[in-house]
Amino acid sequence: MRPIRLLYAENDSALRRILGEMLSKSAKLDLVGSFSNTDEMLDRELVRRADVALIDFALDQNGLNGIELGIALRNINEHIGIVIYSQYSVSRMVSRVPAAMRNGWSFFDKSAEMNLSDYVEIIELTASGNGNWASISDGEQKKSEAQVSLYFRLTPRQRSIMLLSSQSKSAKEIAMQLDLSYSYIRRELSRSYAILLPDATDSDDLKTAAVLRYIELMKIS
């Protein structure tokens, strides 16, 4: 069985050299091209011969990001597998790929702890036309559902109070605006913090942390 023909794109020259040398040591891989930007990688003949492309998401600040480049490669070679890695969380990147094109896509976070066998495993999975996008997407969906559930654990009154708190209003100002007692607002804020931050400690800045969590929940609810 022939080695997997691999294209590699990374704009960090030191990382590209180090990882490129490591990938070249695997008998299962044939590193046929290593590139620093999108223009270099879009060689149509080379792309048509490749099996998988390993791409840094933040490849080119002035050009395509890794996912956009992956889509461009797929438009040249519909069978090429795409592996995206990034220093940013990859958990929400799947949604950027058109649903009809997601087969053969994989995503993982950059980590100094990964060794050659880890890279080979994910490249082989992607070359087979599978990839890990479904498991990442499923994990993100479960996380989103849990966050929505957390949001609705707050009562409508608590959500109103947290909304005003997120606008930098103090407990006294909230009490005046809602025509409620100061002690009631303090009590509901404490209850809201307990719901939003179940694992908080006494050393945490509860107000700031709870407001940030509430803002995050509002974006997906």
Stockholm file with secondary structure:
# STOCKHOLM 1.0

chainA/1-221         MRPIRLLYAENDSALRRILGEMLSKSAKLDLVGSFSNTDEMLDRELVRRADVALIDFALDQNGLNGIELGIALRNINEHIGIVIYSQYSVSRMVSRVPAAMRNGWSFFDKSAEMNLSDYVEIIELTASGNGNWASISDGEQKKSEAQVSLYFRLTPRQRSIMLLSSQSKSAKEIAMQLDLSYSYIRRELSRSYAILLPDATDSDDLKTAAVLRYIELMKIS
#=GR chainA/1-221 SS CCCEEEEEECSCHHHHHHHHHHHHTCTTEEEEEEESSHHHHCCHHHHHHCSEEEEETTCCTTSCCHHHHHHHHHHHCTTCEEEEEESSCCTTGGGGSCGGGCTTEEEEECCTTCCHHHHHHHHHHHHTTCCSHHHHHHHHHHHHHHHHHHHHHSCHHHHHHHHHHTTTCCHHHHHHHHTCCHHHHHHHHHHHHHHHCTTCCTTSCHHHHHHHHHHHHHHHC
#=GC SS_cons         CCCEEEEEECSCHHHHHHHHHHHHTCTTEEEEEEESSHHHHCCHHHHHHCSEEEEETTCCTTSCCHHHHHHHHHHHCTTCEEEEEESSCCTTGGGGSCGGGCTTEEEEECCTTCCHHHHHHHHHHHHTTCCSHHHHHHHHHHHHHHHHHHHHHSCHHHHHHHHHHTTTCCHHHHHHHHTCCHHHHHHHHHHHHHHHCTTCCTTSCHHHHHHHHHHHHHHHC
//
